[in-house]
Amino acid sequence: MSLQFSRREVLKGAGASVALLGAPGVLAQAAGGQADSAASASMSMQDQTRAQRMQWWHAARFGMFIHFGVYSTIGRHEWVMEDEAIHIGQYTPHAATFRPTVKSPRAWAKLAKAAGMKYMVMTTKHHEGFCNFDTKLTNYCAPRQGPGRDVVREYVEAARAEGVHVGFYYSLMDWHHPDGARCATDEAARRRFVDYTHGLIEELMTNYGKIDVLWYDVSWPLDVNGWESVKMNDMVFRLQPDIIVNNRNKLPGDFSTPEQRIVAETNGRAWEACMTLNDSWGYQRADDNWKSARTVIRNLIQCGRDGGNYLLNIGPKPDGSVPEESIRILTEVGEWMNTNGQTIYQSDLCQVRRSNYASFTRTGNTLYMHVHFWPGEYVAISGLRTKVKSAHLVKGGTEVKFTQDDFQTKLIGLPEKAPDSPITTIALECESEPTQDTDYVRKNKPRDGV
């Protein structure tokens, strides 16, 4: 993953340079390319099955991202090989010192479940090119390096043991493979590298049983034709008919992937915001800029409000243990989710959103007011245009009294101290789907002397 910008932004310049060469498209066409009609037919079939394939994913809302690899032993972020220009001859020996404990994947899965996360996505191969799984295509893999075993298999078994859906991250960009960059200008290199890439993905889709998510990343330096992405996805769906895939192999895929920001899609397009708990994806020992549990929950609420998912990352230490701050934060999030989870998992698109101290989600005609800065005594919503029938605290179920007119819905008689931590949720049962119009208030609320 990138440092502060999305991969798209980080690699835009490099991608543009390759595009100017005209190489990937030209090379792929020389190799036969991929017909538009084949791409159209393939994506049409995926369109027909998408609603069914993604039903569990929409209900899940919350997932765990795991960045774990050789870079974890260095402790300077997963981009350290490129950002510090470490020569491959200096970098690859770290693979022999990469020795995670056997029990670590089970700890990740238990933490994910306790936090209220319903699926996990682990790096099977990141940009560094190291394969965390058993493969016949390279010796630069976990069973033949430091771990001495298949870390991905341990992860899959751990996730299934906790009843959590299984996802694989796979980086198309590869800093280790000799053809990883020259494939942009050399057709023979492109052929070798694309065959290698498809071969690794085929192994991942074949050797681990049912896989729920394939999360591609960084398509540099090739385009959709250069990667033969239609053929790639066809193979994936042939081997895993129920899988869902993202949009980072230059095809639309099943969902979009805004990174380090929450950007809702429109027209029913599925999306998932992926974020770090601090500022790093892979383990960076000096990074202490941790998000609070309150911030994590507010982000989760925002994703739920706008119909998206939240994929939140951990970067395990070299031995596979989770940093203490990550455990503390996710444990607090999980305690909140134990009480308030239904306000997230069952959320529909919510039009109500304006408040100085609260966020909102909705399920049917029930509006959930998530008060993150508790003001005491009362809270109020401006311009709620739907009649409220009743209100209660989600934690404990205590009835909340209220008054309502055309301009203000005021929930009164509240305790001075917040009843829940770090966010208190109030459920408002409405007569119809709740909507908010603060412009109505601005235009029509009586002015002084009127």
KOLKOL-801655 format. One record per residue: x, y, z of N, C-alpha, C in turn. Coordinates in steps of 0.2 Angstrom, whole numbers, plus 5000, padded with zeros to 4 digits. Each point is the difference from the previous one (the first is absolute). Example, Ala and Ser with C-alpha at 12.3 -4.5 7.8 and 13.67 -1.06 7.14 Angstrom:
! residues 2
506649725039499650065000500450065000 499850054996500450065001499650055003 
//
This chain:
! residues 450
500449945000499650065000500450065000 499750064998500450065000500150035007 500450055000500250045006499450055002 499950054996499550055002499550004994 500149984994499650014994499849934998 499550004996499849944997500549974995 500049944999500449974995499950034993 499450024999499950034993500450075000 500050045005500350065001500849995000 500249955004500749995000500349984994 499749964996500349974994499750034994 499750065000499750034994500550024996 500650035002500550034996500449944996 500149955004500349944997499649974995 499449995001499549974995500050044994 500050075001499950044994500650004996 500649995003500649994996500049944996 499749945003500049944996499550014994 499450035002499550014995500350044994 500450055001500350044995500449954995 500349955003500449954996499549964995 499450005002499549964997500149935000 500549985004500249935000499549955002 499750005006499549955002499549984995 499650054998499549994995500349974994 500550034997500349974994500349935001 500349995006500349935001499449955000 499550025004499449955001499749994993 499950054996499749994994500449954995 500750015001500449964996500049935002 499849995007499949935002499349974999 499650054997499349974999499550045003 500150045006499650045003499449965003 499550045002499349975002499550044997 499549964996499550034997499550035004 499750064998499550045004499449965001 499849964995499449965001500149945005 500649985001500149955005500050035007 500350065000500050045007499250015002 499750024995499350025001499649945002 500149944997499649945002500249985007 500650005001500349985007499750055005 500050065000499850055005499249995000 499749994995499249995000499849945004 500449955000499949945004500150025008 500550035001500250025007499450055002 499850044996499450055002499449965002 499949954997499449965001500049975007 500649985002500049965007500350055005 500150064999500350045005499650015006 499350015000499650015005500049945005 500049944997500049945005500750005003 500550014996500749995002500250055006 499750065000500250055004499550015006 499549955001499550015005500350005007 500549955001500350005007500450065001 500450024995500550065000499650065002 499450024997499750055002499750005008 499849945002499849995007500650015005 500649984997500650005005500250075002 500050054996500250075001500750015002 500349955004500650025004500549944999 500650024998500549944999500750025002 500449955001500750015002500549994994 500450054999500650004995500649985004 500449964997500649985003500650004995 500550055002500650004996500649975004 500249954997500549965003500549974995 500650015001500549974995500750015003 500549994995500750015002500150075003 499750054997500050075002499950015008 499649955003499950015007500649995004 500549964997500649995004500450065000 499950054996500450064999499750065005 499349995000499750055004499950074998 500150014993500050074998499550014994 499449975001499450004995500149954994 499549984997500149954995500250034993 500150075000500350024994500850025001 500349975005500750025002500549984994 499849944996500549984995500150054995 499450034998500050064995500250075003 499750015005500050075003500750015003 500449955001500750015003500549974994 499749984995500449984994500549945002 499749965004500449945002500249954994 500649994999500249954995499749935001 499849974995499749935001500449955003 500750014999500549965004500050015007 499850065002500050015007499349995003 499550004996499349995003499949935001 500149954995499849935000500249965006 500650025003500349965006499550015006 499650055000499550015005499549945000 499949974995499549954999500249945005 500649995001500349945004499850025007 500050065002499950025007499250015002 499649994995499350015001499749935002 499950005007499749945003499450015005 499550014997499450015004499849945004 499750005006499849955004499449964997 499949945001499449964997499450035002 499950025006499450025003499850074998 500450044997499850074999499450014995 499949964995499450014996499349995004 500149955005499449995004499850065004 500550035003500050065004499650064996 500250014993499750054996499349984999 499849944999499349984999499650015006 500349995006499650015006499950075001 500550044999499950075000499550034996 500049984993499550024995499349995003 499949945002499449985002499750045006 500550015005499850045006499950074998 500350034995499950074998499350014996 499749944998499450004996500150004993 500649984998500250004993499749934997 499850004994499749944997500449974995 500550034998500449974995500750035000 500549964998500750025000500350004993 500550044999500450004993500750015002 500449954998500749995002500450014994 500650035000500550014995500349934999 499849974994500449944998500650014996 500050054997500750034997499950084999 500550035003500050075000500550034994 500150065000500450034995500749975000 500249985006500749975001500149944996 499449964998500149944996500049945004 500150005007500049945004499349975000 500049944999499349965001500049975006 499450025004499949975007499749934999 500049974994499649944999500549954996 499849945000500449944997499950014992 500550004997500050014992500549964997 499849984994500549964996500450054995 499850065000500350054995500650045003 500150005006500650045003500249975006 500750015002500249985006500050055005 499850064998499950065004499350005003 499949955005499449995003500149975007 499450005003500149995008500249935001 499849944997500249945001500849994999 500350034996500749994998500450065003 499750045004500450065003499949995008 500150065003500050005007499449965004 499450014998499449975003500049925000 500349984994500049924999499349975000 499550044998499349975000499650054996 499449984998499550044997499650045004 500250075001499750045004499350024998 499850004994499450014997499549955002 500249935000499649955002499850015007 500550025004499950015008499450055001 500150054996499550065000499349974998 500049974994499349974998499749965005 500449955003499749965005499850045006 500450055002499850045006499350044999 500050034994499450044999499449955000 500049944997499449964999499949975007 500549995005499849985006499650055004 500150064999499650065003499450024996 499849964995499450024996500150064996 500650024998500150074997500149984993 499750044995500249994993500750024998 500249964995500750004998500250044994 500450055000500250044994500850004999 500250004994500750004998500150074996 500550035003500350064996500649974996 500150034994500549984995500250064997 500750025000500350054997500249984993 499850044995500249984993500750034999 500150065002500750035000500549955004 500650004998500549955003500750034999 500350025006500650025000500649955000 499849945001500549945000500149974994 499449994996500149964994500450034995 500549974996500450044995499650034995 499449984998499650034995499550055002 500050015007499550045003499950074997 500650034998500050074997500149994992 500549964998500150004993499549974996 499549975003499449984996499650054996 500150065002499750064997500350014993 500649984999500350024993500349944997 499949945003500349944997499449954999 499849984994499549955000500149935003 500649984999500249935003500050015007 500250055003500050015007499250015003 499650034996499350015002499749935000 500149964995499749934999500249965006 500750005002500249965006499750035006 500050065001499750035006499249995001 499750014995499349995000499849935001 500449954997499949935001500149985008 500550035002500249995007499450035005 499850064998499550035004499349965000 499849984994499449965000500149935003 500649985000500249935003499950015008 500350055003499950015007499350015002 499650044996499350015002499649934999 500249964995499749944999500149955006 500650005003500249965006499550025006 500050075001499650025005499349995000 499750004994499349984999499949925000 500549965000499949934999500149965007 500550035004500349965005499750015007 499550045001499850025007499350005001 499649964995499349995001499750074998 499450015003499650064998500350065002 500150054996500350075001499450054999 499950045004499550055000500150074996 500650025001500250064997500750004997 500150034994500750014997500150074999 500550035003500150075001500750014996 499950024994500650024996500350075002 500650014998500350065002500550024995 500150064999500550044995500249964994 499750034995500049974993500650024996 500550055003500650024996500449944999 500349994994500050054995499649994994 499549955000499649984994499350035000 499750004995499350024999499649935000 499350014999499649945001500149954994 500350024994500249954995500649975002 500550045003500649975001500049955006 499650015005499949955005499549944998 499750014994499549954998499549995006 499750065002499650005006499349964999 499750004994499449974999500249925000 500549984997500249935001500149985007 500350055004500249995007499449995004 499550044999499450005004499649944998 500049984993499649944998500349945004 500649995000500349955004499850005007 500050065003499850005007499349985001 499650024996499349985001499849934998 500449974996499949934998500249965006 500550025004500349965006499650025006 499750065000499750025006499350044998 499549974998499450034997499750055005 500149995006499650045005500450065003 500650014997500550055003499850074998 500250055003500050074998500750034999 500050044995500750034999499950075000 500650045001500050075000500250034993 500150065000500150044993500750014999 500549975003500750034999500449964995 499749964996500449974994499750034994 499850065000499850044995499349984997 499649965003499349984998499650035006 499450014999499550035005499949965006 500149934999499949965005499350005004 499949985006499450005004499950065004 500650035002500050065005500650044999 499950075002500550054999500450005007 500650035000500449995006500350075002 499750055002500350065002500549995006 500550035000500649985005500150065004 500049995007500250055005499550065000 499449994997499550055000499349964998 499550035002499349984999499750034995 499949974994499750034994499449954998 499450025001499449964998500050004992 499849944998499849994992499350025000 499850014993499350014999499749954995 499450014999499649954995500049935002 500149995007500049935002500649965000 500650034998500649974999500349995007 500249945001500349985007500750035001 500150015006500750035002500249995007 500750005001500349985006500550055002 500050045005500650045002500549965004 500650004998500549975004500550055003 500149985006500450055004500549975005 500550035002500449985005499850025007 500349975005499850025007500550055002 500650004997500550065001500150034993 500650024999500150024993500449954995 500049945003500449954996499649934999 500149974994499649944999500549945003 500649994998500449955003500350035006 500349965005500250025006500650054999 499950065004500550055000500050025008 500649985003500050005007500050075003 500250054996500050075002499350044999 499649974997499350034998499649995006 499950065004499550005006499450054999 499850014993499550044999499349964999 499849975006499549965000499350035000 499549974996499350035000499749985007 499650045003499649985006499549954998 499749965005499449964999499450044997 500050065003499450054998500150014992 500650024998500150014993499849944996 500249955002499949934996499249994999 499750015006499349995000499650054996 500250075000499750054996500149984993 500649984998500149984993499649944998 499949955004499649954999499250024999 499850055004499450025000499950044993 500550044998499950044993500049954995 500449945000499949954994499349975000 499849985006499349975000499550054998 500050065002499550054998500050014992 500649994997500050014993500049944996 499949945003499949944997500649964998 500650025003500649974999500349965006 500649974998500349955005500650045003 500349985005500650035003500549945002 500650004996500549955001500650035003 500149985007500450045004500649955001 500650035000500749964999500349995007 500349955001500549995005500749984996 500650025003500649984998500449965005 499949935000500449965005500750015000 500349995006500750005001500349944997 500750005000500349954996499849935002 499949995007499849935002499349994999 499650054997499349994999499550025005 500350035006499650035005499850064998 499450025003499650064998500350065005 500250064997500250055005499550015005 500250025006499650015006499450054999 500250054997499550064998499549984996 500149954995499549984995499549965004 500349955005499649965004499550045004 500350055003499650055005499450034996 500250034994499550044997499449954997 500249944997499549964997499649975006 500349985005499649985006499550055002 500250065001499550055001499450014995 500249994994499550004994499649955001 500249945001499649945001499550005006 500250035005499650015006499450044998 500150064996499550044997499549964996 500349964995499749964995499549955003 500249975006499649955004499350035001 500050075002499450035001499650034994 500450034996499850044995500149974993 500249944999500249974994499450004995 499449995002499450004996499950074996 500250055003499950074997500550004994 500549964999500550004995499849954995 500049945002499949944996499350004996 499550035003499350004997499950074997 500550044999499950074998499850004992 499550054999499850024993500350074999 500050024993500250074999499650055004 500450045003499750055004500150074998 499450044999500050074997500250055006 499849985006500150055006500849995001 500350065001500750005001500350065004 499650065001500350065002499950015008 500550005003500150015007500750025002 500050055006500750025002500349945005 499649965002500349955005499749934999 499749994994499849934999500049984993 500049934999499949974993499449965000 499849984994499449965000500149944995 499649955002499849944996499349995000 499849954995499249995000499949934998 499549975003499849934998499250015000 499849994993499350024999499850065002 499550015005499750065002500350025007 500549965002500450025006500650044999 500050065003500650044999500549995007 500649994999500549995005500450075000 500050035006500450065001500649985005 500650004997500649985003500350065003 500050015006500250075003500749985002 500550034997500749995001500350065005 499750065000500250055005499450015004 499949975006499450005004499950075003 499550034999499950075003499650005006 499749955002499649995007499450044999 499549985004499350035001499649984994 500250024994499649994994500450004994 499749974994500350014994499550024995 500150034994499550024996500249994993 499549994995500149994993499750054997 500350044995499750054996499749974994 499450024999499649994993499949934999 499849965005499849934999499350004998 499949984994499350014997499549945001 500249955004499649945001499850005007 499449995001499749995007500349955004 500350015006500349955004499449975005 500049945000499549975005500249985007 500749985000500349995006500750005000 500450005006500750005000500349965006 500549974999500449975006500749994999 500449995005500749995000500149934998 500549994995500149934998500349965005 500550035004500249975006499650005006 499749955002499549995006499350014998 499850034994499350014998499650055003 500350045004499650055004499750054995 499350015002499650054995500350075001 500050034994500250075000499450054998 499950055004499450044998500350054995 499550034997500250054994499450054999 500250054997499550054997500250014992 499550014996500150014993499650054997 500250044996499650054996500350004993 499850044996500350014993500750014999 500350035005500750025000500549965004 499849975006500449975004499749945003 500449945001499849955004500550005006 499850005006500450015006499949945004 500549965002500049955004500250025007 499650005005500150035006500049955006 500350035006500049965006500649955000 500550024996500649955000500550015006 500349955001500550005006500650054998 500350035005500650044998500649964998 500149945002500549964998499849954994 500450004995499849954994499849935003 499549974998499849935002500449954997 500350014995500549954996500650044998 500549954999500750034998500349964994 500350034995500150075000499550044996 499549974998499450034997499449975002 499550055002499349975002499550014994 499649955000499549994994499350015003 499650044996499350015002499649984994 499549955001499649984994499450045000 499850034995499450034999499549964995 499549985002499549964996499650054997 500050014993499650054996499449974996 499650044998499449974997500149984993 500650034997500249984993500750015000 500349994994500850014999500250075002 500450005005500250075002500450044995 499850064999500450054996500150065004 500550044997500250065004500050064994 499850065002500050064996500250065004 500650015000500350065004499950064996 499950004994499850064996499450035002 499549955001499350025002500050045006 500549985005500050035006500350074999 500550014996500450064999499550054997 499649984995499550044996499450025004 499749955004499450015003500050025008 500549985003500050015008499950085001 499550015004499950075002500650045002 500050064997500650055002499850045005 500450045003499950055005499450054999 499550005004499550044999499549984995 500049944997499549974996499649955003 
//
